[in-house]
Amino acid sequence: MDKSDYLNISSAKDVKNPWQRRLYRLFEIIPGALSLGTLIGVFVFSWLWPAYVAIFVICFSFYYLFRILYFSLHQIMGYFKVKRHLKENWLKKIRELKGRDWRQIHHVVILPTYKESENIIRESIVSLLVTQYPKEKLIVVLAVEERAGKEFEYTAKKLQKEYASLFFSFLVTVHPQSIAGEIGGKGSNVAWAGAEAKKMIDNLGLDYENILISSFDIDTKVYPQYFSCLTWYFLTEKDPLHASYQPVPVYNNNIWTAPFFTRVVSTSNTFWQMIQQERSEKLTTYSSHAIPAKVFFEVGYPANVVPDDSRIFWRAYLYYDGTYRVVPMYYLVSMDVVDSSNIFKTILHQYKQQRRWAWGCSEIPYIMFGFLQNKKIKLWEKMSHLYTIIDGFWSWATAALLLFMLGWLPLFLGGNKFNFSILSFNLPILTGRIMTISLIGMIISAILSLLIVSPMPKNMRAWKKITILLQWIFLPAILIIFGSIPALDAQIRLMFGRYLGFWVTEKVRK
């Protein structure tokens, strides 16, 4: 099979060969089958062999205690690296670099928008203006959706007229609706905007190897030295054209007005990204990130999938036969916490956002199939990546449920013979103590959440800051409601071929 055939696959239906289509379909079943098999198996084995399950529970609890301590260490290390990066004068550092001239580097910033308010778009543009980087090196592409309506195209043109003179260039693109083979959403909009930007770049005669393309969510606000920091990483990377560049996302734009449960979800995501930054061999691109223009145009940005931000990494990884990586940037970009007009809509929107993120499980069949086709990538690298992604989505769907029900299932289902055993008596005591020790992870998250949050608005009362700490007591329930359940939802949908479309998270500022 030619590379162009398997790189563009979005689901089993795109595979032309009947046998290979069935194989891809089998791969789509694997994530849901593993997660459901684990949860169903726990119930069945707790009834048939409660003693063995009890031993498994103890081993599993110790394993996750080790993971929590391991992740907490990376979380702390990641936090201090972020703090150092925020204090660094990156513009000065790139000016002092010897070798390549930083002034040759241009940045294209793609801002895909769909029915967001003018205020939200304007804030993101203004954040580009206040960066400590020459604006004549920035090309802004405001990418509008035709299906949003003429009023949003008018808003984009208005902002273009207002800000165009302040950047090297300010381009407005309108992504046509109903293009065959596309999934309407961020990915297809970014792909269209990138193609339009390429025309302008070619007309200007700019070198692709000196351009970085930042694909942002529309609510992304960069910190003051983002582009200087990104340029430094690009110029100091050993193989800069075979790497993407991933900053750490924080959700500080509206964090003080959002409900407590969405704050916990978003802050947990920030900490997970910090942990992944420390394990760069496991890192893939996420949300707002930067790609060399050469890669963007050679590989092609995905327009037919929901998880476009991770798919561009896997496409590049397969395209370059494994010679591609993600460079962790310990610098921040800020986005919105999920919020809506009332609490019920906020709960629904948070769930849908988590389910959309969990649809990243569709990457599992994609890379399994791609690894079978690509013989040039080393076997141990394939196995390492597969273990990481399968374990990640399996844990997402099952870990919280297992941790909070495993200690009791053998007692409820094991029968009198097991319940009168010494193991039965000690099981809840031992697992309870292990879970108590594991609370250290939650305490670390609570403390770091206070340290990384944006300054509290002056019109808010001091007690609001206390809620940033107290909100973490709800973490166990939040991990199940907005973690395991939407992850299972996504995996079951993939398992039965009920493919998910792109759902746009509403952006609300109060």
C-alpha positions in Angstrom: 0.0 0.0 0.0 1.3 3.4 -0.9 2.0 5.9 1.9 -0.6 8.4 0.6 -3.2 5.7 0.9 -2.8 4.8 4.6 -1.8 8.3 5.8 -5.2 9.7 4.8 -7.3 7.0 6.5 -9.9 8.4 8.9 -11.8 5.1 9.6 -12.2 1.6 8.4 -14.6 2.7 5.6 -11.7 4.5 3.9 -9.7 1.3 3.4 -10.3 0.1 -0.2 -9.0 -3.5 0.2 -11.8 -5.7 1.8 -9.4 -7.8 3.8 -7.5 -4.7 5.1 -10.8 -3.0 5.8 -11.8 -5.8 8.1 -8.4 -5.7 9.8 -8.7 -2.0 10.4 -12.2 -2.6 11.7 -10.8 -5.1 14.2 -8.2 -2.6 15.4 -11.1 -0.1 16.0 -12.7 -2.7 18.3 -9.6 -3.2 20.4 -9.8 -0.1 22.7 -13.4 -0.6 23.7 -13.0 -4.4 24.0 -10.0 -4.0 26.4 -11.8 -1.4 28.6 -15.1 -3.2 28.7 -13.4 -6.6 29.1 -11.5 -5.3 32.1 -14.6 -3.9 33.8 -16.8 -6.9 33.0 -14.1 -9.3 34.0 -13.7 -7.7 37.4 -17.3 -8.4 38.2 -17.2 -11.9 36.9 -14.0 -12.9 38.6 -15.1 -11.2 41.8 -17.9 -13.7 41.9 -16.0 -16.8 40.7 -12.6 -16.3 42.2 -12.8 -13.5 44.8 -9.5 -14.4 46.5 -7.5 -14.0 43.3 -9.3 -10.7 42.6 -8.4 -9.5 46.1 -4.7 -10.2 45.4 -5.0 -8.4 42.1 -6.7 -5.5 43.9 -3.8 -5.2 46.3 -1.2 -5.4 43.5 -3.2 -2.9 41.4 -3.4 -0.4 44.3 0.3 -0.6 44.9 0.9 -0.1 41.1 -1.2 3.0 41.0 0.3 4.4 44.2 3.7 4.1 42.5 2.3 5.8 39.3 0.8 8.6 41.4 4.1 9.2 43.2 6.0 8.9 39.9 3.7 11.4 38.1 3.7 13.8 41.1 7.5 13.9 40.9 7.3 14.8 37.1 4.5 17.3 37.9 6.7 19.1 40.4 9.7 19.1 38.1 7.6 20.3 35.2 6.2 23.2 37.3 9.6 24.5 38.3 10.8 24.3 34.7 7.8 26.3 33.6 8.5 28.9 36.2 12.1 29.2 35.0 11.0 29.5 31.4 8.6 32.3 32.3 11.4 34.3 33.9 13.9 33.8 31.1 14.6 36.6 28.6 14.1 34.5 25.4 14.5 37.4 23.0 17.9 38.1 24.4 18.8 34.4 24.2 18.0 34.2 20.5 19.9 37.4 19.8 22.9 35.8 21.4 22.7 32.6 19.4 25.5 31.9 17.0 24.9 30.1 13.7 21.5 30.6 12.2 20.1 34.2 12.2 16.9 34.3 14.2 15.7 37.3 12.1 15.1 34.9 9.2 12.4 33.0 11.1 8.8 33.9 10.4 5.8 32.6 12.4 2.4 31.9 10.8 -0.4 31.9 13.4 -3.6 30.1 12.3 -6.7 31.1 14.4 -9.6 28.9 13.3 -13.0 30.3 14.5 -16.6 29.2 14.4 -19.2 31.6 15.8 -17.0 32.9 18.6 -17.6 36.4 19.7 -15.6 39.3 18.4 -14.3 39.9 21.9 -12.8 36.4 22.2 -11.1 36.7 18.8 -9.8 40.2 19.6 -8.3 39.1 22.9 -6.3 36.4 21.1 -5.1 38.8 18.5 -4.1 41.4 21.1 -2.1 38.7 23.0 0.0 38.4 19.8 0.6 42.1 19.7 1.9 42.3 23.2 4.5 39.5 22.7 8.1 40.6 22.9 8.9 39.6 19.4 9.1 41.7 16.2 5.6 41.8 14.7 7.0 42.1 11.2 7.9 38.4 11.6 4.3 37.4 12.4 1.7 36.3 9.8 -1.8 36.0 11.3 -4.4 33.8 9.5 -7.9 34.3 10.9 -9.7 31.2 9.5 -13.5 31.6 9.3 -16.1 28.9 8.5 -18.5 29.6 5.7 -21.2 27.6 7.5 -21.0 30.1 10.4 -22.6 32.8 8.3 -21.8 36.1 6.7 -21.8 38.0 9.9 -18.7 36.2 11.2 -16.9 36.8 7.9 -17.8 40.5 8.3 -16.3 40.4 11.9 -13.1 38.8 10.5 -12.8 41.5 7.8 -13.3 44.2 10.4 -10.6 42.8 12.6 -8.3 42.4 9.6 -8.8 46.1 8.7 -8.0 47.1 12.3 -4.9 45.0 12.9 -3.4 44.2 9.4 -0.9 47.1 9.5 0.5 45.9 12.9 1.8 42.5 11.5 3.8 41.4 8.6 0.6 40.1 7.1 -3.0 39.5 8.2 -4.9 37.0 6.1 -8.6 36.1 6.4 -9.6 32.8 4.9 -13.2 31.4 4.5 -13.4 27.6 4.7 -16.1 26.3 2.3 -18.7 24.0 3.8 -19.5 20.5 2.5 -16.1 19.6 0.9 -16.1 15.9 0.0 -14.1 13.8 2.4 -13.8 16.4 5.1 -15.1 16.4 8.7 -16.3 19.9 9.5 -14.3 21.2 12.4 -11.0 22.7 13.5 -8.8 20.3 11.4 -10.4 20.9 8.0 -10.5 24.7 8.7 -6.7 24.7 9.6 -5.9 22.6 6.6 -7.8 25.1 4.3 -6.2 28.1 6.0 -2.7 26.5 5.7 -3.2 26.0 1.9 -4.3 29.6 1.5 -1.3 30.8 3.6 1.0 28.7 1.3 -0.1 30.7 -1.7 0.8 34.0 0.1 4.1 32.6 1.3 5.0 31.4 -2.2 4.1 34.8 -3.6 6.4 36.4 -1.1 9.2 34.0 -1.8 9.7 33.0 1.8 11.6 29.8 2.6 9.5 27.0 4.1 12.5 26.0 6.3 12.4 29.4 8.0 8.7 29.3 8.9 6.9 27.8 11.9 3.2 27.4 11.8 1.3 27.7 15.1 -2.1 26.0 15.0 -4.0 27.5 17.8 -7.5 27.2 19.3 -9.3 30.5 18.8 -9.3 31.2 22.6 -5.5 30.7 22.8 -3.7 33.6 24.3 0.1 33.4 24.2 2.4 34.6 27.0 4.7 37.5 26.3 7.8 35.6 25.1 6.1 32.6 23.4 7.5 33.3 19.9 11.0 34.1 21.2 11.0 30.9 23.2 9.6 28.9 20.3 12.3 30.4 18.0 15.0 29.4 20.4 13.8 25.8 20.6 13.6 25.7 16.8 17.1 27.1 16.3 18.8 24.9 18.9 17.0 21.6 18.1 19.4 19.1 16.5 16.9 18.2 13.7 14.5 21.1 13.8 12.6 20.3 10.6 11.6 16.8 11.9 9.9 18.0 15.1 6.8 19.7 16.4 6.9 22.1 19.3 4.5 21.7 22.2 3.9 24.4 24.9 2.1 23.7 28.2 -1.6 24.7 28.1 -3.1 26.5 31.1 -6.8 27.5 31.3 -6.5 30.9 33.0 -8.6 33.0 30.6 -11.8 32.6 32.6 -10.8 30.3 35.4 -12.1 32.5 38.2 -15.6 32.6 36.9 -16.0 29.0 35.8 -17.6 26.3 38.0 -15.3 24.3 40.3 -15.7 21.0 38.4 -14.6 22.4 35.1 -11.6 24.1 36.8 -10.5 20.7 38.2 -10.9 19.0 34.7 -8.9 21.7 33.0 -6.2 22.1 35.6 -5.8 18.3 35.7 -5.2 18.4 32.0 -2.5 21.1 32.5 -0.8 18.9 35.0 -1.0 15.8 32.7 0.6 17.8 30.0 3.4 18.9 32.3 4.0 15.2 33.2 4.1 14.3 29.5 6.6 17.1 28.8 8.9 15.3 31.2 8.5 12.1 29.2 9.1 13.6 25.8 9.5 10.2 24.1 5.8 9.7 24.9 4.7 13.2 23.9 2.4 13.9 21.0 1.0 17.3 19.8 -2.0 18.6 21.6 -4.4 21.5 21.0 -2.2 24.6 20.4 1.3 23.7 19.0 3.8 24.6 16.3 4.8 22.8 13.2 7.6 23.6 10.6 6.0 24.9 7.4 8.0 22.3 5.5 6.2 19.5 7.4 2.8 21.2 7.3 3.0 21.4 3.5 4.8 18.1 2.8 2.7 15.9 5.1 -0.6 17.7 4.7 -2.7 18.8 7.7 -5.5 16.3 8.4 -9.0 17.5 7.3 -10.9 14.3 7.8 -10.5 13.5 11.5 -11.7 14.9 14.9 -8.3 14.6 16.8 -6.4 16.6 14.2 -3.9 17.9 16.7 -2.5 14.4 17.5 -3.1 13.1 14.0 -0.7 15.6 12.4 2.0 14.1 14.6 1.3 10.5 13.7 1.0 11.4 10.0 4.4 13.1 10.2 5.9 10.2 12.2 4.7 7.7 9.5 5.6 9.9 6.6 9.2 10.4 7.8 9.5 6.7 8.8 9.8 7.3 12.5 12.2 10.3 12.2 9.9 12.7 13.9 9.3 13.8 17.5 7.7 16.4 19.7 9.9 18.9 21.5 8.5 19.9 24.9 8.4 23.6 25.4 8.1 24.6 29.1 6.3 27.8 28.2 2.7 28.6 28.6 -0.3 29.4 26.4 -3.6 30.1 28.0 -7.1 29.0 27.0 -10.7 28.9 28.3 -12.2 26.6 30.9 -15.5 25.2 29.8 -18.3 27.4 30.8 -21.8 28.2 29.6 -24.9 30.2 30.4 -26.1 27.8 33.2 -24.8 24.9 35.2 -26.6 22.2 33.3 -25.3 23.3 29.9 -21.8 23.6 31.4 -22.0 20.0 32.7 -23.2 18.8 29.2 -20.5 20.8 27.4 -17.7 19.6 29.7 -18.8 16.0 29.1 -18.9 16.5 25.3 -15.5 18.2 25.3 -14.0 15.3 27.3 -15.7 12.8 24.9 -14.2 14.6 21.9 -10.8 14.5 23.5 -11.3 10.8 24.4 -12.1 10.2 20.7 -8.3 10.3 20.4 -8.7 6.5 20.9 -9.3 6.5 17.1 -5.6 7.0 16.8 -5.0 3.5 18.1 -6.3 1.7 14.9 -4.7 4.4 12.8 -1.1 3.8 14.1 -1.6 0.0 14.4 -2.5 -0.1 10.7 0.2 2.4 9.8 2.8 0.4 11.6 1.9 -2.7 9.7 2.3 -0.9 6.4 5.5 1.0 7.3 8.4 -1.5 7.5 11.1 1.1 8.0 10.2 2.1 11.6 12.0 0.0 14.2 9.9 -2.7 15.9 10.8 -1.6 19.4 9.7 1.9 18.6 6.4 0.6 17.3 5.8 -1.5 20.4 6.8 1.4 22.7 4.3 3.8 21.1 1.6 1.2 20.9 2.0 0.4 24.6 1.9 4.1 25.6 -1.2 5.0 23.6 -3.2 1.8 24.5 -2.3 2.0 28.2 -3.2 5.7 28.2 -6.7 5.3 26.8 -7.3 2.1 28.8 -6.3 3.8 32.0 -8.5 6.8 31.1 -11.5 4.6 30.8 -11.0 2.2 33.6 -8.5 3.4 36.3 -10.9 5.6 38.3 -13.7 3.0 38.2 -11.3 0.3 39.2 -9.7 2.2 42.1 -13.1 3.1 43.6 -14.9 -0.2 43.3 -12.3 -2.9 43.2 -11.7 -2.9 47.0 -15.4 -3.8 47.6 -16.5 -6.0 44.7 -15.0 -9.2 46.1 -16.8 -8.6 49.4 -20.1 -8.1 47.8 -19.9 -10.8 45.2 -17.5 -13.3 46.7 -20.0 -15.1 49.0 -19.8 -16.2 52.6 -16.7 -18.5 52.2 -14.6 -15.5 51.1 -16.2 -13.0 53.4 -15.1 -15.0 56.5 -11.5 -15.2 55.4 -8.6 -13.1 56.7 -8.0 -11.8 53.3 -11.6 -10.5 53.1 -11.2 -8.7 56.5 -7.9 -7.0 55.5 -8.7 -6.1 51.9 -10.6 -2.8 52.6 -8.2 -1.8 55.3 -5.1 -2.3 53.2 -6.6 -0.7 50.0 -8.0 2.2 52.2 -4.5 2.9 53.5 -2.9 2.8 50.1 -5.6 5.2 48.8 -5.0 7.5 51.7 -1.2 7.6 51.0 -2.1 8.3 47.3 -3.9 11.5 48.4 -0.4 13.1 48.3 -0.9 13.4 44.5 -4.1 15.3 45.0 -2.5 17.6 47.7 0.4 18.4 45.3 -2.1 19.2 42.5 -4.1 21.5 44.9 -1.0 23.4 45.9 0.4 23.7 42.3 -3.1 24.8 41.1 -2.8 27.9 43.4 0.7 28.7 42.2 0.0 28.5 38.4 -3.4 30.2 38.4 -3.6 33.7 37.0 -4.0 36.6 39.5 -7.4 36.9 41.1 -9.5 39.8 39.7 -9.7 42.7 42.1 -13.5 42.6 42.3 -13.6 39.1 43.7 -13.6 38.2 47.4 -10.7 36.4 49.0 -12.7 33.3 49.8 -12.7 32.5 46.1 -9.0 31.6 46.4 -9.9 29.0 49.0 -12.2 27.3 46.6 -9.2 26.6 44.3 -7.9 24.4 47.0 -11.1 22.9 48.3 -12.3 21.9 44.8 -9.8 19.0 44.7 -11.8 17.0 47.3 -14.3 16.3 44.4 -11.5 14.9 42.2 -12.5 11.2 42.6 -16.1 11.8 41.4 -14.9 14.2 38.7 -12.4 11.5 37.4 -15.4 9.1 36.9 -18.0 11.5 35.6 -15.8 13.6 33.3 -13.0 11.0 32.8 -14.0 7.3 32.7 -17.5 7.7 31.5 -16.9 9.9 28.4 -13.8 7.8 27.6 -15.9 4.6 27.7 -18.5 6.4 25.6 -15.9 7.3 22.9 -14.4 3.8 22.9 -17.8 2.0 22.7 -18.8 4.3 19.8 -15.6 3.4 18.0 -16.1 -0.2 18.8 -19.5 -0.3 17.1 -18.5 2.0 14.2 -20.6 5.0 15.4 -18.0 7.6 14.4 -17.9 10.9 16.2 -18.0 14.2 14.4 -16.4 17.4 15.6 -18.2 19.2 18.4 -17.2 22.8 18.9 -16.9 23.8 22.6 -18.9 27.0 23.3 -16.8 29.9 24.5 -18.5 32.0 27.2 -16.9 34.9 29.2 -18.8 36.2 32.2 
